[in-house]
């Protein structure tokens, strides 16, 4: 929907504001992770899940109607959720490969 997407010079982004935040968060974390090591423990896994809560709250409260989200809120919660998601996936994938190897 155009009202849920960003525009630059009259051109609509191919994804919504929330997904733009997710992709930006993923990219920022991947760049950050090139320079800093992330500890893979249960606390980091818990933090990654906590980081995904704001995007879930924003999405569900908007979907079920108590309020309408803005593109800024969608982007910010998507950004935070994207960081949480990539940390979660990194821990899970690393754990799977350690079990398989």
C-alpha positions in Angstrom: 0.0 0.0 0.0 1.4 3.4 -1.0 0.5 5.0 2.4 2.7 2.4 4.2 5.8 2.9 2.0 8.5 5.5 1.7 8.9 7.6 -1.4 12.1 9.2 -2.6 11.7 11.9 -5.4 8.3 10.5 -6.2 9.4 6.9 -6.5 7.8 4.4 -4.1 10.0 1.9 -2.2 9.4 -1.7 -3.4 8.7 -2.8 0.3 6.7 -1.2 3.2 8.3 1.0 5.8 8.4 -1.9 8.3 10.2 -4.2 5.9 12.6 -1.3 5.0 13.4 -1.1 8.7 14.0 -4.9 8.9 16.3 -4.9 5.9 18.2 -1.8 7.2 18.5 -3.4 10.7 19.8 -6.7 9.1 22.4 -4.8 7.0 23.5 -2.5 9.9 24.0 -5.5 12.2 25.9 -7.5 9.5 28.3 -4.5 9.0 28.7 -4.1 12.8 29.3 -7.8 13.2 32.3 -7.6 10.8 34.1 -5.4 13.4 32.8 -6.7 16.8 32.2 -10.3 17.9 28.9 -11.3 19.4 28.9 -13.8 22.3 26.6 -16.7 21.6 24.9 -17.6 24.8 21.4 -17.9 26.3 21.4 -14.2 27.3 22.1 -13.1 23.7 19.3 -15.3 22.5 16.9 -13.8 25.0 17.9 -10.3 24.0 17.3 -11.1 20.4 13.8 -12.3 21.2 13.2 -9.1 23.3 14.3 -7.0 20.3 11.6 -8.6 18.2 8.7 -7.7 20.6 8.2 -4.1 19.6 7.6 -5.0 15.9 5.2 -7.7 17.0 3.3 -5.3 19.2 3.2 -2.6 16.5 2.0 -5.1 13.9 -0.6 -6.8 16.0 -2.1 -3.6 17.4 -2.3 -2.1 14.0 -3.8 -5.2 12.4 -6.4 -5.7 15.1 -7.4 -2.1 15.0 -6.8 -0.3 18.3 -4.5 2.2 16.6 -2.9 3.1 13.3 0.9 3.0 13.1 3.0 5.6 11.3 5.7 4.9 8.8 8.3 6.2 11.3 7.1 3.8 14.0 7.0 1.0 11.4 10.5 1.7 10.3 11.9 2.0 13.9 10.2 -1.2 15.1 11.2 -3.0 11.9 14.8 -1.8 12.4 14.9 -3.1 16.0 13.2 -6.3 15.0 15.6 -6.8 12.1 18.6 -6.7 14.5 16.8 -9.1 16.8 16.0 -11.4 13.9 19.5 -11.6 12.5 21.0 -12.2 16.0 18.5 -15.0 16.6 19.2 -16.6 13.2 22.9 -16.3 13.7 22.7 -18.1 17.0 20.4 -20.8 15.7 22.3 -21.4 12.5 25.6 -21.6 14.4 24.1 -24.0 16.9 22.8 -26.3 14.1 26.2 -26.3 12.3 27.9 -27.2 15.6 25.6 -30.1 16.1 26.0 -31.3 12.6 29.8 -31.0 12.5 
